[in-house]
Structure formats: C-alpha cells, structure tokens
Amino acid sequence: MPTDLLHRVDDTLTLAIQGYGWLPNRLRADQTDVVRTRLLGQTAVALHGPDAARFFYDERHIRRHGAIPEPIRGTLFGKGAVRCTPSTVSRTGCVRRCSPRC
C-alpha cells in the first residue's frame, strides 16, 4: 500500500513505528500547522504553533470534562492532582507548581 494512501486510511501504525517523531515529521511533510488524520480508527486533529496553543487552552473551544476515562485519569494524575494550565491560574488567581496547595 503506498505511504500516502496509508496516511489517508489511518496513522496508528506509522505513529507506533515513529513514536514522538511522527507528528513533527507529518508537520514538515505537509508544510502546515494542522494535521488531520485517523488514529485507532478515530478522526484526530493535531495543532502546532502559538495560535494552536492559545486555541487549545481557551475553554470555549475545547471540552475537557470526561475526555479522559477515570481509570486512566487516576493513573496519570492521581486523586486530588492539580492541572497546571493557564486557565487554572486565571481562575484561582494564584500560581500553582503542580501541587494541591496554592
């Protein structure tokens, strides 16, 4: 199967083979800051750059509640873990260094 056709079908295997280098490679190859693809059969969009970071952290654009299933969230972040995001800082009015206390 040609490589470009494989990208249109699903990028899961390519991501597994290339690891962390997959996204920078795709961004360079496509000469863009937006990569639209499929991973594990699901539509996925990867954004790159300062505008993408602002978009991602603006809660009007991204819904986070329920995005990570509880078993995974508990394993990654633990009970009572604090997300260190600009929105956390602006909502609480204090700077957090990834600790439950302010």
Secondary structure in CASP SS format (residue, H / E / C, confidence):
PFRMAT SS
TARGET T0000
AUTHOR 0000-0000-0000
METHOD secondary structure of the structure
MODEL  1
M C 1.00
P C 1.00
T H 1.00
D H 1.00
L H 1.00
L H 1.00
H H 1.00
R H 1.00
V H 1.00
D C 1.00
D C 1.00
T H 1.00
L H 1.00
T H 1.00
L H 1.00
A H 1.00
I H 1.00
Q H 1.00
G H 1.00
Y H 1.00
G H 1.00
W H 1.00
L H 1.00
P H 1.00
N H 1.00
R H 1.00
L H 1.00
R H 1.00
A H 1.00
D H 1.00
Q C 1.00
T C 1.00
D C 1.00
V E 1.00
V E 1.00
R E 1.00
T E 1.00
R E 1.00
L E 1.00
L C 1.00
G C 1.00
Q E 1.00
T E 1.00
A E 1.00
V E 1.00
A E 1.00
L E 1.00
H C 1.00
G C 1.00
P H 1.00
D H 1.00
A H 1.00
A H 1.00
R H 1.00
F H 1.00
F H 1.00
Y H 1.00
D C 1.00
E C 1.00
R C 1.00
H C 1.00
I C 1.00
R C 1.00
R C 1.00
H C 1.00
G C 1.00
A C 1.00
I C 1.00
P C 1.00
E H 1.00
P H 1.00
I H 1.00
R H 1.00
G H 1.00
T H 1.00
L H 1.00
F H 1.00
G C 1.00
K C 1.00
G C 1.00
A C 1.00
V C 1.00
R C 1.00
C C 1.00
T C 1.00
P H 1.00
S H 1.00
T H 1.00
V H 1.00
S H 1.00
R H 1.00
T H 1.00
G C 1.00
C C 1.00
V C 1.00
R C 1.00
R C 1.00
C C 1.00
S C 1.00
P C 1.00
R C 1.00
C C 1.00
END
